[in-house]
Amino acid sequence: MQNGLPKDPMILLSVANTKLRDYYPTLDALCEDLGVSKKELEEKLEQIGYEYVEEENQFV
């Protein structure tokens, strides 16, 4: 990911969930604002067993 987000999946998980909790109402809003591919982000976090849950606005 060439957007300043961490490459390590566990750190990426922490950063993404923090940003979702504190700044963004949806994953789409986060991805659009940061210029991140939603598919790429979801795939990277799926590799470590996490998926986005819209109702919680978090990767769990």
MDAnalysis code that builds the backbone (N, CA, C; Angstrom):
import MDAnalysis as mda
import numpy as np

u = mda.Universe.empty(180, n_residues=60, atom_resindex=np.repeat(np.arange(60), 3), trajectory=True)
u.add_TopologyAttr("name", ["N", "CA", "C"] * 60)
u.add_TopologyAttr("resid", np.arange(1, 61))
u.add_TopologyAttr("resname", ["MET", "GLN", "ASN", "GLY", "LEU", "PRO", "LYS", "ASP", "PRO", "MET", "ILE", "LEU", "LEU", "SER", "VAL", "ALA", "ASN", "THR", "LYS", "LEU", "ARG", "ASP", "TYR", "TYR", "PRO", "THR", "LEU", "ASP", "ALA", "LEU", "CYS", "GLU", "ASP", "LEU", "GLY", "VAL", "SER", "LYS", "LYS", "GLU", "LEU", "GLU", "GLU", "LYS", "LEU", "GLU", "GLN", "ILE", "GLY", "TYR", "GLU", "TYR", "VAL", "GLU", "GLU", "GLU", "ASN", "GLN", "PHE", "VAL"])
u.atoms.positions = np.array([
    [0.843, -1.175, 0.000],
    [0.000, 0.000, 0.000],
    [0.891, 1.243, 0.000],
    [0.747, 2.040, -0.981],
    [1.582, 3.228, -1.135],
    [0.865, 4.484, -0.646],
    [0.445, 4.483, 0.604],
    [-0.353, 5.600, 1.098],
    [0.048, 6.058, 2.488],
    [1.160, 5.560, 2.966],
    [1.600, 5.931, 4.299],
    [1.052, 5.045, 5.403],
    [0.195, 4.100, 5.069],
    [-0.312, 3.171, 6.077],
    [0.729, 2.084, 6.307],
    [0.762, 1.515, 7.496],
    [1.749, 0.485, 7.811],
    [1.595, -0.746, 6.921],
    [2.707, -1.386, 6.616],
    [2.676, -2.608, 5.818],
    [2.421, -3.827, 6.692],
    [2.856, -3.790, 7.940],
    [2.639, -4.912, 8.853],
    [1.146, -5.042, 9.117],
    [0.558, -6.215, 8.857],
    [-0.894, -6.362, 9.003],
    [-1.430, -6.088, 10.404],
    [-0.725, -6.466, 11.437],
    [-1.223, -6.226, 12.798],
    [-1.222, -4.737, 13.133],
    [-0.198, -4.030, 12.705],
    [-0.155, -2.580, 12.937],
    [-1.201, -1.893, 12.070],
    [-1.356, -2.373, 10.836],
    [-2.386, -1.836, 9.946],
    [-3.769, -2.000, 10.559],
    [-4.034, -3.150, 11.144],
    [-5.308, -3.400, 11.812],
    [-5.565, -2.359, 12.898],
    [-4.570, -2.133, 13.724],
    [-4.701, -1.170, 14.812],
    [-4.960, 0.240, 14.285],
    [-4.195, 0.638, 13.288],
    [-4.347, 1.982, 12.715],
    [-5.714, 2.134, 12.055],
    [-6.115, 1.135, 11.269],
    [-7.402, 1.216, 10.571],
    [-8.551, 1.297, 11.569],
    [-8.550, 0.449, 12.584],
    [-9.635, 0.477, 13.558],
    [-9.657, 1.761, 14.370],
    [-8.488, 2.291, 14.680],
    [-8.441, 3.570, 15.400],
    [-9.012, 4.686, 14.539],
    [-8.619, 4.730, 13.280],
    [-9.134, 5.764, 12.378],
    [-10.637, 5.614, 12.176],
    [-11.113, 4.368, 12.047],
    [-12.549, 4.147, 11.895],
    [-13.300, 4.591, 13.146],
    [-12.773, 4.302, 14.298],
    [-13.428, 4.677, 15.556],
    [-13.454, 6.196, 15.742],
    [-12.326, 6.855, 15.446],
    [-12.181, 8.267, 15.804],
    [-12.533, 9.263, 14.699],
    [-12.419, 8.848, 13.423],
    [-12.517, 9.841, 12.355],
    [-13.483, 9.526, 11.219],
    [-13.783, 8.258, 10.977],
    [-14.542, 7.908, 9.776],
    [-15.794, 7.105, 10.116],
    [-16.935, 7.480, 9.542],
    [-18.177, 6.766, 9.831],
    [-18.300, 5.428, 9.084],
    [-17.502, 5.254, 8.022],
    [-17.554, 4.021, 7.236],
    [-16.171, 3.694, 6.685],
    [-16.007, 2.438, 6.285],
    [-14.766, 2.029, 5.630],
    [-14.610, 2.740, 4.296],
    [-15.708, 2.943, 3.587],
    [-15.643, 3.657, 2.309],
    [-15.097, 5.070, 2.497],
    [-15.535, 5.755, 3.543],
    [-15.062, 7.117, 3.812],
    [-13.567, 7.125, 4.115],
    [-13.104, 6.168, 4.918],
    [-11.676, 6.072, 5.229],
    [-10.875, 5.854, 3.952],
    [-11.291, 4.887, 3.150],
    [-10.551, 4.551, 1.935],
    [-10.523, 5.715, 0.950],
    [-11.655, 6.381, 0.788],
    [-11.721, 7.516, -0.131],
    [-10.803, 8.651, 0.331],
    [-10.861, 8.973, 1.599],
    [-10.071, 10.081, 2.133],
    [-8.566, 9.796, 2.067],
    [-8.178, 8.553, 2.354],
    [-6.757, 8.204, 2.372],
    [-6.234, 7.721, 1.024],
    [-7.127, 7.575, 0.046],
    [-6.705, 7.096, -1.267],
    [-6.255, 5.645, -1.235],
    [-6.983, 4.845, -0.462],
    [-6.653, 3.436, -0.266],
    [-7.659, 2.579, -1.020],
    [-7.207, 1.508, -1.607],
    [-8.096, 0.541, -2.233],
    [-8.802, -0.254, -1.136],
    [-10.122, -0.166, -1.108],
    [-10.903, -0.893, -0.102],
    [-10.644, -2.390, -0.231],
    [-10.625, -2.875, -1.451],
    [-10.399, -4.301, -1.688],
    [-9.030, -4.727, -1.168],
    [-8.017, -3.938, -1.452],
    [-6.658, -4.264, -1.008],
    [-6.565, -4.264, 0.521],
    [-7.173, -3.280, 1.151],
    [-7.159, -3.198, 2.613],
    [-7.871, -4.405, 3.222],
    [-9.049, -4.721, 2.699],
    [-9.792, -5.865, 3.221],
    [-9.028, -7.169, 3.004],
    [-8.415, -7.335, 1.849],
    [-7.651, -8.559, 1.570],
    [-6.448, -8.696, 2.501],
    [-5.772, -7.586, 2.739],
    [-4.598, -7.625, 3.614],
    [-4.990, -8.045, 5.034],
    [-6.109, -7.532, 5.527],
    [-6.530, -7.866, 6.882],
    [-7.204, -9.236, 6.959],
    [-7.767, -9.700, 5.852],
    [-8.303, -11.062, 5.810],
    [-7.185, -12.086, 5.976],
    [-5.982, -11.749, 5.537],
    [-4.840, -12.656, 5.655],
    [-4.531, -12.988, 7.112],
    [-4.906, -12.112, 8.018],
    [-4.654, -12.374, 9.450],
    [-5.955, -12.661, 10.202],
    [-7.010, -12.967, 9.438],
    [-8.251, -13.423, 10.044],
    [-9.247, -12.354, 10.442],
    [-9.138, -11.153, 9.892],
    [-10.057, -10.071, 10.247],
    [-10.893, -9.673, 9.041],
    [-12.144, -9.322, 9.310],
    [-13.005, -8.814, 8.251],
    [-13.743, -7.590, 8.773],
    [-14.126, -6.736, 7.842],
    [-14.831, -5.522, 8.210],
    [-16.289, -5.843, 8.531],
    [-16.763, -5.366, 9.682],
    [-18.165, -5.522, 10.077],
    [-18.781, -4.128, 10.068],
    [-19.641, -3.919, 9.097],
    [-20.227, -2.599, 8.887],
    [-20.982, -2.083, 10.108],
    [-21.737, -2.961, 10.769],
    [-22.524, -2.543, 11.935],
    [-21.664, -2.019, 13.065],
    [-20.438, -2.523, 13.161],
    [-19.517, -2.094, 14.217],
    [-18.512, -1.051, 13.714],
    [-18.446, -0.897, 12.400],
    [-17.476, 0.001, 11.773],
    [-16.057, -0.317, 12.246],
    [-15.750, -1.604, 12.284],
    [-14.444, -2.083, 12.740],
    [-14.091, -3.367, 12.017],
    [-12.811, -3.661, 11.984],
    [-12.357, -4.975, 11.554],
    [-12.335, -5.858, 12.791],
    [-13.014, -6.986, 12.713],
    [-13.063, -7.912, 13.851],
    [-12.740, -9.327, 13.397],
])
